[in-house]
Amino acid sequence: MSGERTIPKLNDSYDIVVIGAGNGGLAAALQIAVKGGKPLLLEQHNLPGGFATSFVRGRFEFEASLHELAGIGPASDKGGVRAFLEDECKVDIDWVPVPEAYRLILTDDNLDITLPFGVQNYIEAIELEVPGSREPMNKYIELCRDLKDTIGLLGKLNEKPDITKLAESLKNLPAAFGDAASMPVKIGNFMKTLAYTVDEVTKTFNIPAKAMKILYPYWCYLGLPTSRMSFTIWAVMLLEYLERGAYIPRMRSHELASAMEARILELGGQVEYNTRVEKIIVENNQVAGVETASGDVIKTQHVICNASPTLAYNKLISPISAVPPAAYKNVNARKHGGAGFVVYLGLNAPMEEIGIRDYGLFISKNMDTDDIYFSMGKAALNNMQATICLNNAIPYCSPPGTSIISMTTLYKSEAWHTLTPGDYFKLKNKIASDMIDQFEKATHTRIRDHIEEIEVATPVTFARYTGTHGGGVYGYEPEPWDSVIPRILSQKDECYIKGLMFTGGYSQMCHGYSSALMSGQATAGAALRKMGVK
Amino acid sequence: MRTKVHIKGELIDLLAPFYLLPDRKRRFEKALPDPIESDPVNELARAIHPAKLKLEIAEIRRETDSAKTFRFVPAPDSGLTSLPFFRAGQYLSLKVDIDGSPITRPYSISSSPNDTLNNGFYEITIRRKEGGFFTEHIWNSWDAGMIVESSGPCGLFYYDSIRDSKELVGIAGGAGITPFRSMIKDIIENDLDVHFTLLYGTKKADDIIFKDELLELAVKAPYKLSVHFVCSEPDSGWDGLSGFLTSECISNCCGEMDRKTFFICGPQVMYKFLEKEMTCFDIPAKRIRREAFGEIPDITQYHGFPEGAAEKVFEITALIGNESKVLPARATESVVVALERAGIAAPSQCRSGECGFCRSILISGDVFVCPDNDGRRLADKKFSFFHPCSSFPVSDLKIKVIRDI
């Protein structure tokens, strides 16, 4: 017995501190480490990943939050996320393709359709169900491609111009895409749709009403009604999924998180867990350091924060007087996205016996996204669930004769505000049970008797592990004025404290795994430029 | 060649993007310049799942010659007005400093969730182990008024209305009765729509913890509870069941096995014994729930543990923050024990490989992971992360120790 406890110590100062090891924080620390920086990554939980994690119950390992990633693609046609992780950072992840785009079941409409990946296959499947959809859908997807191509160009601009000069700056770039003559029109189409919602744009294409319902289920990956959702971000997401397909890591998203963590360590970065940052110390409107709940006081001029601006301005900045009113106005004007609710089931029967062949199912009463969104406001059975049958993408993800299903829905955080501890376990089991019924009725299957393991995560659970405001799993809602392009173009204007930058789902790229990862790369790049690293 | 889109009219479409940022600024201008007052979801999360608790021993009750119940209330200076709610069957991980070594031990909560909600206390019941390092310390030093550090309630050993059948059987051995007292009280106090059959095995009748209370509850709520005490070495006056918890005994007490969910809590030898005894019932895995296995007293008995390693003492180089420390580690003791002996505050909770709270990095060297306690995630195996509480050194190791909370 030594009679004396050894308490971990950190250095007195670091070039850059990353707060939070979620997707955005890991990607940022990784990018910095790859460029030769020595980041300190601090995480309050004992694991990396934030929502990107897994957990073991009995003989099952459950995925905590991931449905599917965009931006991966096959090795022969890597998307941005895969290129960043694999080529630039040498991160070792075993990517598995998801077999189909989705199965959609709308119970009020008696609709049950499975959509394949690949633009043409997708459109043909819709045409088969709703004749007359092909032509307008082709045009619609072409517009989505205009936007995606233009955003690809935007990434090549080193300095982000004022919005009034945006179109011009883009047109002056050397042609990056095959059909150079089309580029001015594409840029024009990008500009002309920038301020509009999904509904505003989509309605002009004369797509049959039933085909619109089939087109819309990915809305829930952004989590706000199509009547308010930015068309730009929707178009890019839709086309990325259809063109490159969707992928998941073979060993759940914990493989993604652990692979990034292991690579950061290998490159000489430092990661400390159970180390909650309590203060971002600000002096003369400039970041001066951070202080942790474990008592570390660390000097640094650069902080990349994976916690939301809402949390940073309300909880972290010290002294409070260093937060300008404009920063509060910024975060108070923005709308928080959905909070997660997931039912994880380990079944003692294989998928073939249950009778489900699909990986991702969207089950809903209808595809009225305003109506579904409204139902998110009450802590009771929600109109829609997005369900993953993991074995249909990774057959051996659970022992022979078993399978894994997880059912996700979203709530507005406010729906959980009046809940008391005494009612908590009862309510979560009630909603879980109703969601199981909802699934069984829609798919005409029986799973209840096969449940060997069950776990239920609520907004309270997500708050417990990540501290996210209101248990939110998404960032701010990307309405046109708060979508990717306005966020990127406003970054300089909205930097209220020098040296403080953001990454993750609340930052410039909006939410979702792929966006959070890419925001880490982008923010780290900006930080490195400020630090004078090339 | 691409065609131009028309959404609301050429001019409106062309001008619309130029209003986007002014619109954004206008929205910010109109918003309140004040901090957010509260976040009820995070407050509820902290109330139900605090990282740490400071508890005061309010009362100590002797249950048997070798078992005491400790009643805990929030410590006066803890800032807590109430204790976190929990699910009957969960445990607390107590953290005690013994001669400079920070040691944790998981103990099931023996009081009911209602006791916590309405009366503001937890009870844990500890049986003294002769020569047991931890229990001896508690026996000798714990008194009413003392402050004890604990985790929030945790663990997965609880009844779930969606997963489990309405006919429950609890099989307890020795001190393994504690979570069942909580479950039984929960069922009766909340009038849950289930029936619970308890089989409780001890050596002697005097060792039965909560005997009178359990019998009284069975009389009070016969439709919810039936109780069977089984003594393996009863004294002459014992008129109850005697012997071990064999398949015959279980079958006699439970009747039909079909559609019953079994909960088992006791020493490891009992788990192994019951595994054999219950094979003949052919019960699907989903209907046998076992409490976490606990620390392994004799790792050498496991197949695959390297021959000749048993007597060895290895060297662990532990990176802690930006320092490193070298410490000795016996092959027969888990890495977490070696860290505790060296006075290193490393986190641990279930000490059964299950909760992952101690997840650390194995930089180099080999460990033997107890197959009964291997709760590692797949990717942790791929990237050399390990659970020190269920891993035994079989070479010199270099590890990065995770900070304690």
Interface residues (C-beta under 8 A of the other chain):
Chain A: M1 S2 G3 E4 R5 T6 I7 P8 K9 L10 N11 N46 L47 S54 F55 V56 R57 G58 R59 E61 K139 E142 L143 D146 I163 T164 L166 D179 A181 S182 V185 K186 G188 N189 M191 K192 T193 L194 A195 Y196 E200 V201 T204 P249 R250 M251 R252 H254 E255 A257 S258 A259 E261 A262 L265 Q270 E272 Y273 N274 T275 S294 T310 Y313 N314 I320 V323 P325 A326 Y328 K329 N330 N332 A333 A339 N348 S413 W416 H417 T418 L419 P421 G422 Y424 F425 N429 A432 S433 I436 R448 H450 I451 E452 E453 I454 P459 V460 T461 A463 R464 G467 H469 G470 G471 P480 W481 D482 I485 P486 L489 S490
Chain B: M1 R2 T3 K4 V5 H6 I7 K8 D13 L14 A16 P17 F18 Y19 L20 L21 D23 R24 R27 F28 E29 K30 A31 L32 P33 D34 P35 I36 D39 P40 V41 N42 L44 A45 R46 A47 I48 H49 P84 F85 R87 D99 G100 S101 P102 L117 L156 D160 S161 I162 R163 P284 A285 K286 I320 G321 N322 E323 K325 R341 A342 G343 I344 A345 P347 E354 G356 F357 R359 I361 G375 R376 R377 L378 A379 D380 K382 F383 S384 F385 K400 V401 I402 R403 D404 I405
